[in-house]
Amino acid sequence: MSVDMAVKICGVDFKNPIIAASGTFGFGFEYGEFFDVSLLGGISSKGLTPARREGNPSPRIAETPAGMLNAVGLQNPGIDEFLAEILPEMKKFGTVIIVNVAGSSVDDYALMTEKLKGTQVDMVELNISCPNVKEGGVTFGVDPAMVERVTRAAKANCAQPLIVKLTPNVSAIADNAKAAEQGGADAVSLINTITGMAIDPVSRRRVLANKTGGLSGPAIKPVALRMVYEVSKAIRLPVIGMGGIMTGKDAAEFMLAGASAVMVGSATVFDPLSLPRIISELKDFCECNKIAAVRELTGALVD
Ligand SMILES: Cc1cc2nc3c(=O)[nH]c(=O)nc-3n(C[C@H](O)[C@H](O)[C@H](O)COP(=O)(O)O)c2cc1C
């Protein structure tokens, strides 16, 4: 039986629902040495900011049970260099290109979507998990009123479908999803990392130079699944799920919880070949369970 692996989100055609998550895949070039990147449903770029950033001091990564902590700090070449040098090369992959953008003020987000107008970018993903410098360091994504405001400002300038990426570091994520919908988002993605900390008991110091970091990997999967389920029940927009996906079955679980597609981050750090493996495992899962089209999984959880 041949399985139809295609999905459509906000009018954009994906050859399958497996997308490389932002931050663990760079811009895809290093992975081209391991597998044919055109197999992917899509790629979300490393988070881009208005100007180049060197990121946080080292150590920026710590291993944790069933996951990892990172505090990379949005190291990136800046949007202008990305558009001039990197995007034309990424387009050659022949997969959906999502650009993940971040900023430290509402104006930054509006500037980023403006700069992406008229480019070959297929979709824009707003990373609103960064500190809002202008408003005193509070993360944009935490306060629903701020989520709505930053979404509206970004959307006003945005020529592509706009995905708002939600932070899990809140008490009621559905409220933040509703705020994104209210602000004009076309889709949401979740979850970003969960704030955590690692301590070296001998030196009595925190392991990460940044002191705290974002937890990702299998450790966060149950939390992510619950949040994807809650958000997909609360809004009408398409949901892209992520958090600890390591196998095709994990991807199927996120789709059953309501996701139209999924992103895979940390798995690629543990195993560079995980993305093509997850695609073929998801196809096998559908074949074994007599699912003719993968999109049938979306929201098909038996409640
Ligand atoms: C090293 C690293 C860097 C990341 N950088 C970004 C980023 O630039 N922008 C963003 O929106 N998310 C970033 N993330 C979060 C991932 O895209 C994803 O939301 C999270 O890791 C959960 O998925 P996973 O468990 O499959 O890794 C990063 C994650 C890791 C591990």
The ligand as an SDF file (V2000), in Angstrom:
LIG
                    3D

 31 33  0  0  0  0  0  0  0  0999 V2000
   20.6630   23.8370   20.3640 C   0  0  0  0  0  0  0  0  0  0  0  0
   19.2580   24.3550   20.1590 C   0  0  0  0  0  0  0  0  0  0  0  0
   19.0610   25.5900   19.5210 C   0  0  0  0  0  0  0  0  0  0  0  0
   17.7490   26.0930   19.3280 C   0  0  0  0  0  0  0  0  0  0  0  0
   17.5820   27.2870   18.6810 N   0  0  0  0  0  0  0  0  0  0  0  0
   16.3170   27.7360   18.4310 C   0  0  0  0  0  0  0  0  0  0  0  0
   16.1070   28.9400   17.6830 C   0  0  0  0  0  0  0  0  0  0  0  0
   17.0400   29.5900   17.2020 O   0  0  0  0  0  0  0  0  0  0  0  0
   14.8070   29.3660   17.4890 N   0  0  0  0  0  0  0  0  0  0  0  0
   13.7300   28.6490   17.9700 C   0  0  0  0  0  0  0  0  0  0  0  0
   12.5810   29.0610   17.7640 O   0  0  0  0  0  0  0  0  0  0  0  0
   13.9120   27.4770   18.6520 N   0  0  0  0  0  0  0  0  0  0  0  0
   15.1590   27.0250   18.8820 C   0  0  0  0  0  0  0  0  0  0  0  0
   15.3380   25.8220   19.5590 N   0  0  0  0  0  0  0  0  0  0  0  0
   14.1540   25.0610   20.0240 C   0  0  0  0  0  0  0  0  0  0  0  0
   13.7910   23.9360   19.0650 C   0  0  0  0  0  0  0  0  0  0  0  0
   13.4560   24.4360   17.7790 O   0  0  0  0  0  0  0  0  0  0  0  0
   12.5880   23.1240   19.6330 C   0  0  0  0  0  0  0  0  0  0  0  0
   11.4980   24.0030   19.8210 O   0  0  0  0  0  0  0  0  0  0  0  0
   12.8980   22.4380   20.9470 C   0  0  0  0  0  0  0  0  0  0  0  0
   14.2520   22.0240   21.0120 O   0  0  0  0  0  0  0  0  0  0  0  0
   11.9950   21.2240   21.2140 C   0  0  0  0  0  0  0  0  0  0  0  0
   12.1260   20.2420   20.2190 O   0  0  0  0  0  0  0  0  0  0  0  0
   13.1370   18.9630   20.3560 P   0  0  0  0  0  0  0  0  0  0  0  0
   12.8430   18.3190   21.6830 O   0  0  0  0  0  0  0  0  0  0  0  0
   12.8240   18.0920   19.1670 O   0  0  0  0  0  0  0  0  0  0  0  0
   14.5300   19.5330   20.3110 O   0  0  0  0  0  0  0  0  0  0  0  0
   16.6280   25.3220   19.7700 C   0  0  0  0  0  0  0  0  0  0  0  0
   16.8430   24.0740   20.3960 C   0  0  0  0  0  0  0  0  0  0  0  0
   18.1410   23.5840   20.5860 C   0  0  0  0  0  0  0  0  0  0  0  0
   18.3140   22.2390   21.2530 C   0  0  0  0  0  0  0  0  0  0  0  0
  1  2  1  0
  2  3  1  0
  2 30  2  0
  3  4  2  0
  4  5  1  0
  4 28  1  0
  5  6  2  0
  6  7  1  0
  6 13  1  0
  7  8  2  0
  7  9  1  0
  9 10  1  0
 10 11  2  0
 10 12  1  0
 12 13  2  0
 13 14  1  0
 14 15  1  0
 14 28  1  0
 15 16  1  0
 16 17  1  0
 16 18  1  0
 18 19  1  0
 18 20  1  0
 20 21  1  0
 20 22  1  0
 22 23  1  0
 23 24  1  0
 24 25  2  0
 24 26  1  0
 24 27  1  0
 28 29  2  0
 29 30  1  0
 30 31  1  0
M  END
$$$$
